[in-house]
Amino acid sequence: MSILLKERVGSSISNLDQGCAMKITFLGATQNVTGSRFMVQTGSSALLIDCGIFQERGSLNRNWEKFPFNPQEIDAVILTHAHGDHCGYLPKLVREGFKGKIYCTPPTADIAKISLLDSAHLQEADAEMKRKRHKKEGRKGAYEDVPLYTVQDALKVFSHFSPVGFQKMIVFPDGIQVALFEAGHILGAAMVELRIKEGDREQTLIFSGDIGRWQRPLLCDPHIFQSADYVIMEATYGDKRHEEEQDCLKKLEEVIRKTHRQGGNVVIPVFAIGRAQELLYDLNQLINQDRIPNLLTFVDSPMAMEITKIFEKYPGYFDEESQGLLRQYDKLFDFPLLQFTPTVNESKAINYIKGTSVIMASSGMCTGGRIKHHLVNNISRPESTILFVGFQAEGTLGRAILEKPDQVRIFGEPHIIRADIERIEGFSAHADQTELLRWITGFEQKPKKIFIVHSEKETARHFAEVLKHHIASEVIIPSYKDEHDL
């Protein structure tokens, strides 16, 4: 087996190649975790798999760059799921001329609409805040002084959504066939099977999206395929093994009890899509088992509130165990003293509550949103705990806090870290190294090539070395804008 690590950064491409051989161009999630965008071209079609934004500080400028291809010439977008690093670039793509359909599952379409509007609001609010700060400081900012897109841009995406259920074939005029399969990551998340036939040649590509986990609450297990020629595979946790679920619940219990004794708050940065709902499910379980005190618990995220309603709308996407619990208890995401705080005034009022509260707020990597305000109010309090339950990409505020420096900058101001900083990795919605291997070795016919994406460079290298001992496929770690013939 060979491992190919492409260090070269490809040149910009302004137009799609007409009459080209089948090829894939990697436009994001290459040697980093965010910005999922993969262009697949045949002699007559161009499909974009995912259309996400970059969230790592060192790659943010890519969000403002002109899209490398002409959006008007893209036939369709296939969306794996509704996290911002997979769908958050759609408003800019549409604004720049994309006119095709966006295929995804029904829950993903509903969640993406909320996600995009929330992102647009944050883009506008953050740009305004930075303009004011830069004016006060007497300097001119860079691209971040203007929003990447507006609410109106986000609204224009909605008419492009074309929902399709799992394992329903999407057939394009030139014979390309696409089907979506359960990813087990968040509600409605999909893996993409793409079959391309040109003459006597037929190639099958599998895009893993974000690979979920086995035997986790709420969602079904990830689908395992029989065969593929090429696999574009995420490896976010390709160098780690998660804690067992019961160990995670035990640690969550310990953190809440300890912080309660200290009289501080438990502040949890959460992804409003998926992680918030899973935590509500787990907190409900701990309360019902009398393992934690029944504390005031705030979900300080209008988006998380709306996403929870969508979870309740699509119980058919839950696993059998969760559907059984739903029939028994009617509610999976509710318990006494739980409060959603949709308004700004309700969010601010949390700061005046005495005693211990559990405060869940987005964004999950602390890159924006209300979580920053709760960090400002708690990160210098030794009695409080900042608890991370999700991946923190390089260059994000969440990653900076996890590294436990003496201080961090929030809203442009330094804040000394005195709060306890805790992390529970087992709550991740991403497969760990063992689960990634379970998925890729499940193919009965091994792929010719495996492309490792959604993985920081050293993690990708590590996982590629691990794959050497398990599968006889060529493994490639592509760079930004790399092209590969199929």
Backbone hydrogen bonds, N-H to C=O, Kabsch-Sander energy under -0.5 kcal/mol:
donor,donor_aa,acceptor,acceptor_aa,energy
4,L,475,V,-3.1
5,L,3,I,-0.6
6,K,4,L,-0.6
6,K,477,I,-2.1
7,E,5,L,-0.8
10,G,8,R,-0.6
10,G,480,Y,-1.9
19,G,43,G,-1.2
20,C,17,D,-0.9
23,K,41,Q,-2.2
24,I,484,H,-2.5
25,T,39,M,-2.6
26,F,482,D,-2.7
27,L,25,T,-0.8
27,L,37,R,-2.3
29,A,34,T,-1.7
31,Q,29,A,-0.6
35,G,53,I,-1.5
36,S,85,D,-2.5
38,F,49,I,-1.7
39,M,25,T,-2.4
40,V,38,F,-0.5
40,V,47,L,-3.2
41,Q,23,K,-2.8
41,Q,39,M,-0.5
42,T,45,S,-2.5
47,L,40,V,-2.8
48,L,76,A,-2.4
49,I,38,F,-3.3
49,I,47,L,-0.6
50,D,48,L,-0.8
50,D,78,I,-2.6
51,C,86,H,-3.5
52,G,36,S,-2.5
53,I,84,G,-1.9
59,S,56,E,-1.8
60,L,56,E,-0.7
60,L,57,R,-0.9
62,R,59,S,-1.8
63,N,60,L,-1.6
64,W,60,L,-0.6
64,W,61,N,-0.9
65,E,61,N,-0.8
73,E,70,N,-1.9
74,I,71,P,-1.3
75,D,46,A,-2.2
75,D,73,E,-0.5
76,A,46,A,-1.0
77,V,101,K,-2.4
78,I,48,L,-2.6
79,L,77,V,-0.6
79,L,103,Y,-3.0
80,T,78,I,-0.5
86,H,83,H,-2.3
87,C,83,H,-1.8
88,G,84,G,-2.3
89,Y,51,C,-2.5
90,L,51,C,-0.7
90,L,87,C,-1.8
92,K,89,Y,-0.6
93,L,89,Y,-2.0
94,V,90,L,-2.7
95,R,91,P,-2.3
96,E,92,K,-1.7
97,G,94,V,-1.7
98,F,93,L,-2.1
101,K,75,D,-0.8
102,I,160,H,-3.1
103,Y,77,V,-2.8
103,Y,101,K,-0.6
104,C,162,S,-0.8
109,A,105,T,-2.2
110,D,106,P,-2.1
111,I,107,P,-2.8
112,A,108,T,-3.0
113,K,109,A,-1.6
114,I,110,D,-1.3
115,S,111,I,-2.9
116,L,112,A,-3.0
117,L,113,K,-1.8
118,D,114,I,-2.5
119,S,115,S,-2.5
120,A,116,L,-2.4
121,H,117,L,-2.5
122,L,118,D,-2.4
123,Q,119,S,-2.8
124,E,120,A,-2.5
125,A,121,H,-2.8
126,D,122,L,-3.2
127,A,123,Q,-2.0
128,E,124,E,-2.1
129,M,125,A,-2.4
130,K,126,D,-2.4
131,R,127,A,-2.2
132,K,128,E,-2.1
133,R,129,M,-2.3
134,H,130,K,-2.8
135,K,131,R,-2.3
136,K,132,K,-2.3
137,E,133,R,-2.2
138,G,134,H,-0.5
138,G,135,K,-0.8
139,R,134,H,-2.9
145,D,142,A,-1.8
146,V,143,Y,-1.9
154,A,150,T,-2.0
155,L,151,V,-2.4
156,K,152,Q,-1.3
157,V,154,A,-1.5
158,F,154,A,-0.6
158,F,155,L,-0.9
160,H,157,V,-2.1
161,F,158,F,-1.4
162,S,102,I,-3.0
164,V,104,C,-2.6
167,Q,180,L,-3.6
168,K,165,G,-1.4
169,M,167,Q,-0.5
170,I,178,V,-3.3
171,V,169,M,-0.6
172,F,170,I,-0.5
172,F,176,I,-2.9
175,G,172,F,-2.4
177,Q,195,R,-2.5
178,V,170,I,-2.7
179,A,193,E,-2.0
181,F,191,M,-2.3
183,A,189,A,-1.8
184,G,189,A,-0.5
189,A,186,I,-2.4
190,A,80,T,-2.4
191,M,181,F,-2.9
192,V,207,F,-2.6
193,E,179,A,-2.8
193,E,191,M,-0.5
194,L,192,V,-0.6
194,L,205,L,-3.1
195,R,177,Q,-3.2
195,R,193,E,-0.5
196,I,194,L,-0.5
196,I,203,Q,-2.9
198,E,201,R,-2.4
201,R,198,E,-2.1
203,Q,196,I,-2.8
205,L,194,L,-2.9
206,I,230,Y,-2.4
207,F,192,V,-2.7
207,F,205,L,-0.5
208,S,206,I,-0.6
208,S,232,I,-2.7
211,I,209,G,-0.7
212,G,183,A,-2.6
213,R,184,G,-1.2
219,L,217,P,-1.9
220,C,317,Y,-0.6
223,H,182,E,-2.7
228,A,445,Q,-0.6
229,D,204,T,-1.8
230,Y,204,T,-2.1
231,V,449,K,-2.1
232,I,206,I,-3.2
233,M,231,V,-0.8
233,M,451,F,-2.9
234,E,209,G,-0.5
235,A,453,V,-1.5
235,A,454,H,-0.6
237,Y,431,A,-0.6
238,G,235,A,-1.9
240,K,237,Y,-1.6
248,C,244,E,-2.2
249,L,245,E,-2.5
250,K,246,Q,-2.1
251,K,247,D,-2.3
252,L,248,C,-2.7
253,E,249,L,-2.4
254,E,250,K,-2.3
255,V,251,K,-2.6
256,I,252,L,-2.2
257,R,253,E,-2.4
258,K,254,E,-2.7
259,T,255,V,-2.3
260,H,256,I,-2.1
261,R,257,R,-2.1
262,Q,258,K,-1.8
263,G,259,T,-1.1
264,G,259,T,-1.8
264,G,383,E,-0.7
266,V,357,S,-2.5
267,V,265,N,-0.7
267,V,385,T,-3.0
268,I,266,V,-0.6
268,I,359,I,-3.2
270,V,361,A,-2.5
272,A,270,V,-0.6
274,G,272,A,-0.8
275,R,273,I,-1.1
276,A,271,F,-1.8
278,E,274,G,-2.4
279,L,275,R,-2.4
280,L,276,A,-2.1
281,Y,277,Q,-2.1
282,D,278,E,-2.2
283,L,279,L,-3.2
284,N,280,L,-2.3
285,Q,281,Y,-1.6
286,L,282,D,-2.4
287,I,283,L,-2.5
288,N,284,N,-2.4
289,Q,285,Q,-1.6
290,D,287,I,-1.7
291,R,286,L,-2.9
292,I,286,L,-0.7
295,L,293,P,-1.6
296,L,356,T,-0.6
297,T,337,L,-2.5
298,F,358,V,-3.2
299,V,339,Q,-2.4
300,D,298,F,-0.8
300,D,360,M,-2.8
301,S,299,V,-1.7
305,M,301,S,-2.0
306,E,302,P,-2.0
307,I,303,M,-2.7
308,T,304,A,-2.3
309,K,305,M,-1.3
310,I,306,E,-1.4
311,F,307,I,-2.3
312,E,308,T,-1.9
313,K,309,K,-1.1
314,Y,310,I,-1.3
314,Y,311,F,-0.5
317,Y,314,Y,-1.8
318,F,315,P,-1.9
319,D,218,L,-2.9
323,Q,319,D,-2.2
324,G,320,E,-2.0
325,L,321,E,-2.2
326,L,322,S,-2.3
327,R,323,Q,-1.9
328,Q,324,G,-1.7
329,Y,325,L,-3.2
330,D,326,L,-2.1
331,K,329,Y,-1.0
338,L,335,F,-1.5
339,Q,297,T,-3.0
341,T,299,V,-1.7
347,S,343,T,-1.9
348,K,344,V,-2.6
349,A,345,N,-1.9
350,I,346,E,-0.8
350,I,347,S,-0.9
351,N,348,K,-1.4
352,Y,349,A,-1.5
353,I,350,I,-1.5
358,V,296,L,-2.5
359,I,266,V,-3.2
359,I,357,S,-0.6
360,M,298,F,-3.1
360,M,358,V,-0.6
361,A,268,I,-1.8
361,A,359,I,-0.5
362,S,300,D,-0.5
366,C,363,S,-1.4
371,I,362,S,-2.0
372,K,369,G,-1.0
373,H,370,R,-0.7
374,H,370,R,-1.5
375,L,371,I,-2.3
376,V,372,K,-2.2
377,N,373,H,-1.7
378,N,374,H,-0.8
378,N,375,L,-0.8
379,I,375,L,-3.2
381,R,378,N,-2.0
384,S,381,R,-1.6
385,T,265,N,-2.8
386,I,420,D,-3.1
387,L,267,V,-2.8
387,L,385,T,-0.7
388,F,386,I,-0.6
388,F,422,E,-2.6
389,V,269,P,-0.6
393,A,391,F,-0.5
396,T,393,A,-1.7
398,G,365,M,-2.2
400,A,396,T,-2.0
401,I,397,L,-2.4
402,L,398,G,-2.2
403,E,399,R,-1.4
404,K,401,I,-2.1
408,V,415,H,-2.2
410,I,408,V,-0.5
410,I,413,E,-2.8
413,E,410,I,-1.7
415,H,408,V,-2.6
417,I,406,D,-2.5
418,R,379,I,-2.7
418,R,416,I,-0.8
419,A,379,I,-2.4
420,D,384,S,-2.3
422,E,386,I,-2.7
422,E,420,D,-0.6
424,I,388,F,-2.7
427,F,424,I,-0.6
428,S,425,E,-2.0
431,A,211,I,-2.4
433,Q,237,Y,-0.6
433,Q,240,K,-3.1
436,L,432,D,-2.9
437,L,433,Q,-2.3
438,R,434,T,-1.9
439,W,435,E,-1.9
440,I,436,L,-2.5
441,T,437,L,-2.4
442,G,439,W,-0.9
443,F,440,I,-1.0
444,E,226,Q,-0.8
445,Q,226,Q,-2.7
446,K,444,E,-0.6
448,K,229,D,-1.7
449,K,229,D,-1.6
450,I,474,E,-2.9
451,F,231,V,-3.2
452,I,450,I,-0.6
452,I,476,I,-2.6
453,V,233,M,-2.8
453,V,451,F,-0.6
454,H,29,A,-2.4
455,S,32,N,-1.3
457,K,31,Q,-1.0
460,A,456,E,-2.8
461,R,457,K,-2.4
462,H,458,E,-2.3
463,F,459,T,-2.6
464,A,460,A,-2.5
465,E,461,R,-2.0
466,V,462,H,-2.0
467,L,463,F,-2.5
468,K,464,A,-1.2
469,H,465,E,-0.5
469,H,466,V,-1.3
470,H,467,L,-2.1
471,I,467,L,-2.1
473,S,471,I,-0.8
474,E,448,K,-2.1
475,V,2,S,-2.8
476,I,450,I,-3.0
477,I,4,L,-3.6
481,K,26,F,-3.4
482,D,479,S,-2.0
484,H,24,I,-2.4
486,L,22,M,-3.0
